[in-house]
Amino acid sequence: MRRDHGSVVPVELPGGFPAWLVVGYREIHQVTSDPELFPRDVSLWNQWPHIPADWPLLPMVGQPVPSIYFTAGEEHRRHVRMVVPALEAVDPFEIRGHCEQLADRLIDEFCGRGTADLVAAFCEPFPVLVLARLVGFPDDEGAAIARVLKDLADGGPEAQSAHRKFGEHMARLVAAKRAEPGDDVTSRMLAHPEEFTDEEYMLDLMAITAAGHLTTADWIGSSVRLMLTEDEFADSMARGRRSVPDAMTEVLWEEGPTQILAGRWPVRDTRLGDRLVKAGDLLLLGLGAANTDPLIRQGAPGGDPSRRGGSGAHLAFSHGEYRCPFPAQEIAEIIARTGIEVLLDRLPDLELAVPEEELVRRPSAFLRGTTALPVRFTPVPTTGDLS
């Protein structure tokens, strides 16, 4: 795309709807640094008269609703003032404790078999179980939420139904925490002094959980796959020269979980790269493409992102006013790192059970991960047996 179309690429979404895919690092930096010209205000989209109510990408592109993810300007900042402190108040040591306990619980379910599909058995259920605890769900609801979020993100025929079910889970949670507050993100949001409706609380909780679930699952899966399939990386780890955080950072550069992020809508006609984009055109942010832009990768030695000669920071969490909030980034990093460390500690001889070329990518243009990660290992006792 970069070779044939430049840094701003005309694309067509399912149903024939036009959009621009921004693949240049500088252009994405320009868009995300100017929220006045390029707000994340989905109500500006000039295609709304043509979008059917059952369009499968609606949950990913968004609709004009009062959520932290789909508001702009002062309204967005109002939601940030409520959500970010609620996330900041989560104790990192508490998160790690939840992670260790829940990772052990999941690994106990397959550690005696000697084989597993890590995506289904660990990578996908693990982050949402942790997030469910942090926002205040009982553990037994975590698995159902994980299934709903997967259907939503894959953008298939079940996406709309999944979105409704997801909202129902969150509405019940808000009602439960109103009746009986606890030490959790939802209760802290409800205690915020500014006034919000139950719908706004519900939508913000949906945004927090959805943004943190499959992205973190794919971050874990891709990092483990990197460590299992790249001999040079595995050898460096064995010799103590590379670490789990190194693998996680390389994944954020090379194949970050969020490949495409929707969206931005210019408030007036403007030039972006060598294109004239019209007011209300949908801009899709090609975060994955921007991270591989040759303009910032010149002189970057292969392999180690920490020693890159490039000229920018990765965009895996986006950039600017609408980037993933820093507390959310920290929570995701703790979940992913702790999960991988527990997994490697419990199953030290973990290896891929199929040739790497047989791994299948997730059927989503927006998220990057594998649909399955078959592994084998020496069977080990459960934590209950060890005690």
C-alpha positions in Angstrom: 0.0 0.0 0.0 2.8 2.4 0.9 4.6 1.8 -2.4 1.5 2.1 -4.6 -0.6 4.7 -2.8 1.7 6.7 -0.4 1.1 7.4 3.3 -2.7 7.9 3.0 -4.5 5.1 1.2 -8.0 5.0 -0.2 -9.8 1.9 1.0 -13.3 0.4 1.0 -15.0 -1.1 4.0 -17.5 -4.0 3.8 -20.6 -2.7 2.1 -18.7 -0.4 -0.2 -18.1 2.4 2.2 -15.1 4.6 1.5 -12.4 5.4 4.1 -8.8 6.5 4.3 -6.2 4.2 5.8 -3.3 6.3 7.2 -0.1 4.2 7.1 2.5 7.0 7.5 4.1 7.6 10.9 4.3 11.3 10.4 0.7 11.5 9.1 -0.7 9.5 12.1 1.4 11.8 14.4 -0.2 14.8 12.7 -3.7 13.5 13.0 -3.4 12.4 16.6 -1.7 15.6 17.6 -4.5 17.8 16.4 -7.8 16.8 18.0 -9.5 20.1 17.0 -9.0 19.3 13.2 -9.2 15.5 13.6 -11.5 14.8 16.5 -12.7 11.3 17.4 -16.3 12.3 16.8 -18.1 9.6 15.0 -21.1 11.8 14.6 -19.2 13.7 11.9 -19.0 10.7 9.5 -20.4 11.7 6.1 -21.5 8.1 5.4 -24.2 7.9 8.1 -27.1 8.2 5.7 -26.0 5.0 4.0 -24.9 2.8 7.0 -27.4 0.0 7.7 -28.3 -0.6 11.4 -26.9 -4.1 11.2 -23.5 -3.2 9.7 -21.0 -5.6 11.3 -18.3 -3.1 11.8 -20.4 -0.7 13.8 -19.1 -1.9 17.2 -15.5 -1.3 16.0 -16.1 2.0 14.2 -18.5 3.3 16.8 -21.8 5.2 17.0 -22.6 8.6 18.5 -22.9 7.5 22.2 -21.8 9.2 25.4 -18.7 7.0 26.0 -15.1 8.0 26.8 -14.2 6.3 23.5 -16.7 8.0 21.2 -16.8 11.6 22.5 -14.6 14.5 21.7 -13.5 17.8 23.2 -14.7 18.8 26.7 -17.2 15.9 26.8 -14.3 13.5 26.3 -12.3 15.2 29.0 -15.2 15.0 31.4 -15.2 11.2 31.0 -11.4 11.1 31.3 -11.7 12.9 34.7 -13.9 10.1 35.9 -12.3 7.0 34.4 -8.6 7.7 34.7 -8.5 8.3 38.5 -10.5 5.1 39.0 -7.9 3.2 37.0 -5.0 5.0 38.7 -6.2 3.9 42.1 -5.7 0.2 41.3 -2.7 -1.1 43.3 -0.1 -2.6 40.9 0.8 -5.2 43.6 -2.9 -6.1 43.8 -3.0 -6.6 40.0 0.0 -8.8 40.0 -1.5 -10.9 42.9 -4.7 -11.4 40.9 -2.6 -12.2 37.8 -0.5 -14.9 39.6 -3.6 -16.5 41.1 -5.7 -16.5 37.9 -2.8 -17.6 35.7 -2.1 -20.5 38.0 -5.8 -21.4 38.0 -5.9 -21.5 34.2 -2.6 -23.4 33.8 -3.8 -26.0 36.4 -6.6 -26.9 34.0 -4.2 -28.1 31.3 -0.7 -28.5 32.8 -1.2 -32.3 33.4 -2.0 -33.0 29.7 1.3 -32.1 28.1 -0.5 -30.2 25.2 -2.7 -27.2 24.9 -4.0 -24.5 22.6 -2.6 -21.5 24.5 -4.9 -19.0 22.9 -8.1 -20.8 24.0 -6.8 -22.1 27.3 -4.8 -19.1 28.5 -4.2 -16.0 26.4 -7.8 -15.1 25.7 -9.5 -16.0 29.1 -6.6 -14.7 31.3 -6.8 -10.9 30.7 -10.6 -10.7 30.9 -10.6 -12.7 34.2 -8.2 -10.1 35.7 -10.1 -7.1 34.2 -13.4 -8.6 35.4 -12.0 -8.7 39.0 -10.7 -5.1 38.7 -14.0 -3.6 37.6 -15.9 -5.7 40.1 -17.4 -8.7 38.4 -17.5 -12.1 40.2 -15.1 -14.6 38.8 -17.8 -16.8 37.3 -18.8 -14.1 34.8 -15.4 -13.7 33.3 -15.6 -16.5 30.8 -18.9 -15.3 29.4 -17.6 -11.8 28.9 -14.5 -13.2 27.1 -16.7 -15.0 24.6 -18.8 -11.9 23.9 -15.8 -9.7 23.4 -14.2 -12.1 20.9 -17.4 -12.1 18.8 -17.5 -8.4 19.0 -13.9 -7.7 17.9 -13.9 -10.2 15.0 -16.6 -8.1 13.3 -18.6 -11.1 12.0 -22.3 -11.7 11.9 -22.4 -12.1 15.7 -20.8 -8.7 16.4 -24.1 -6.8 16.9 -25.6 -9.4 19.2 -22.3 -9.6 21.2 -22.3 -5.9 21.6 -25.8 -6.0 23.2 -24.9 -8.8 25.5 -21.8 -7.0 26.6 -23.9 -3.9 27.4 -26.2 -6.1 29.5 -23.3 -7.5 31.6 -22.2 -3.9 32.3 -25.6 -2.6 33.1 -26.1 -5.3 35.7 -22.6 -4.5 37.2 -23.5 -0.8 37.5 -26.8 -1.7 39.3 -25.0 -4.1 41.6 -22.3 -1.6 42.6 -24.8 1.1 43.2 -26.5 -1.2 45.7 -23.3 -2.5 47.2 -20.1 -0.5 46.5 -16.7 -2.2 46.8 -13.0 -1.7 46.3 -13.1 -1.8 42.5 -13.0 0.5 39.4 -16.8 0.6 39.0 -17.4 1.7 42.5 -14.8 4.4 42.2 -16.4 5.7 39.0 -19.8 5.8 40.7 -18.3 7.8 43.5 -16.8 10.5 41.2 -18.4 13.9 42.1 -19.4 14.8 38.5 -22.8 13.6 37.5 -23.1 10.7 34.9 -26.0 8.6 33.8 -26.1 4.8 34.2 -25.8 4.6 30.4 -22.5 6.6 30.5 -21.1 4.4 33.3 -22.1 1.3 31.3 -20.5 2.6 28.1 -17.3 3.6 29.8 -16.9 0.3 31.5 -17.5 -1.4 28.1 -14.8 0.7 26.6 -12.3 -0.1 29.4 -12.9 -3.8 29.3 -13.1 -4.2 25.5 -10.0 -2.1 24.9 -8.0 -4.1 27.4 -9.2 -7.7 26.6 -8.2 -9.0 23.2 -5.4 -6.5 22.8 -3.7 -7.8 25.9 -4.6 -11.4 24.9 -2.9 -10.9 21.5 0.0 -9.2 23.2 0.6 -12.3 25.4 0.1 -14.7 22.5 2.4 -12.9 20.1 5.1 -12.5 22.7 5.0 -16.2 23.6 5.0 -17.1 19.9 8.0 -14.9 19.3 9.9 -16.6 22.1 9.0 -20.0 20.8 9.7 -19.5 17.1 12.6 -17.2 16.8 15.8 -19.1 17.6 17.9 -16.0 17.9 15.5 -14.6 20.5 15.2 -17.8 22.4 18.9 -18.2 22.5 19.4 -14.6 23.7 16.8 -15.2 26.5 18.6 -18.4 27.5 21.9 -16.5 27.8 20.3 -13.8 29.8 20.7 -11.1 27.1 16.9 -10.7 26.4 13.9 -10.8 28.7 10.1 -11.1 28.7 9.8 -7.3 28.5 12.1 -7.3 25.5 9.8 -9.7 23.7 6.8 -7.7 24.6 8.4 -4.5 23.3 9.4 -6.1 20.1 5.8 -7.3 19.5 4.5 -3.7 20.1 6.9 -2.5 17.3 6.6 -5.4 14.8 3.0 -6.7 15.2 1.2 -4.7 17.8 -2.2 -6.1 18.9 -4.1 -3.0 17.5 -3.2 -2.8 13.8 -5.9 -0.4 12.8 -7.7 2.0 15.0 -11.0 3.7 14.1 -11.2 6.5 13.7 -10.9 10.2 13.2 -13.2 12.5 11.2 -11.8 15.9 10.0 -14.1 18.8 10.7 -13.2 20.5 7.3 -11.6 19.6 4.0 -7.8 19.4 4.5 -4.6 17.9 3.1 -3.1 14.9 4.7 0.0 13.5 3.1 -0.5 14.1 -0.6 -4.3 13.6 -0.3 -7.2 15.9 0.0 -9.6 14.5 2.6 -13.1 15.8 2.9 -14.9 16.9 6.0 -16.4 13.9 7.7 -14.3 11.3 5.8 -13.4 8.3 8.0 -9.7 8.1 8.8 -8.5 4.7 9.9 -5.2 4.9 11.9 -2.8 2.2 10.6 -0.8 1.9 13.8 0.9 -1.3 12.7 1.9 0.1 9.4 3.1 3.3 10.9 5.4 1.4 13.2 7.1 -0.2 10.2 7.4 3.1 8.2 10.8 3.2 6.6 11.1 6.9 7.5 11.4 6.1 11.2 13.1 2.7 10.8 16.2 3.8 9.0 19.3 2.4 10.6 17.3 0.3 13.1 19.2 -2.9 13.7 17.0 -6.0 13.2 15.5 -7.5 16.3 16.0 -5.3 19.3 13.6 -2.4 19.4 15.4 -1.0 22.5 18.4 -0.3 20.3 16.6 1.1 17.3 18.2 3.8 15.3 14.7 5.0 14.3 13.4 8.5 15.1 10.1 7.8 17.0 8.3 5.9 19.7 6.0 3.1 18.8 2.3 3.9 18.3 0.9 0.6 19.7 -1.2 2.6 22.2 -1.9 5.4 19.7 -0.9 9.0 20.5 -2.2 12.3 21.6 -5.4 13.2 23.6 -7.2 10.0 22.6 -4.4 7.5 23.2 -4.9 4.7 25.6 -4.7 6.3 29.1 -1.3 5.7 30.8 -2.9 3.8 33.8 -4.6 1.5 31.4 -1.3 0.9 29.6 0.4 0.0 32.9 -2.4 -2.4 33.8 -2.1 -4.1 30.4 1.6 -4.4 30.8 1.4 -5.9 34.3 -1.3 -8.4 33.1 0.7 -9.5 30.0 4.1 -9.7 31.7 2.9 -11.5 34.8 0.9 -14.0 32.7 3.9 -14.8 30.5 6.3 -15.1 33.5 3.9 -17.5 35.3 3.4 -19.5 32.2 7.1 -19.9 31.5 7.9 -20.6 35.2 5.2 -23.4 35.3 6.0 -24.9 31.9 9.7 -24.2 31.3 10.1 -26.6 28.3 7.1 -25.1 26.4 7.5 -25.5 22.6 5.3 -25.0 19.5 3.5 -28.1 18.5 3.0 -27.2 14.8 5.2 -25.6 12.2 5.0 -21.8 12.5 3.7 -21.4 9.0 0.5 -23.3 10.0 -0.5 -20.7 12.6 -3.6 -18.8 11.5 -4.1 -15.1 12.0 -7.2 -13.7 13.7 -9.9 -12.8 11.1 -9.9 -9.1 12.0 -8.5 -6.2 10.1 -8.3 -4.3 13.4 -6.5 -6.7 15.7 -3.5 -8.9 15.1 -3.0 -12.2 16.8 -3.3 -15.9 16.1 -6.5 -17.9 16.4 -4.7 -20.8 18.0 -1.2 -21.5 19.5 -0.8 -25.3 19.9 2.0 -26.1 22.3 3.5 -29.2 24.0 5.4 -29.5 27.2 6.3 -32.0 29.9 3.2 -32.5 32.1 3.6 -31.0 35.6 1.5 -31.1 38.8 -1.2 -28.6 39.6 -0.5 -26.0 42.2 -2.8 -27.9 44.5 -0.7 -31.0 44.1 2.5 -29.1 44.7 1.1 -27.7 48.0 
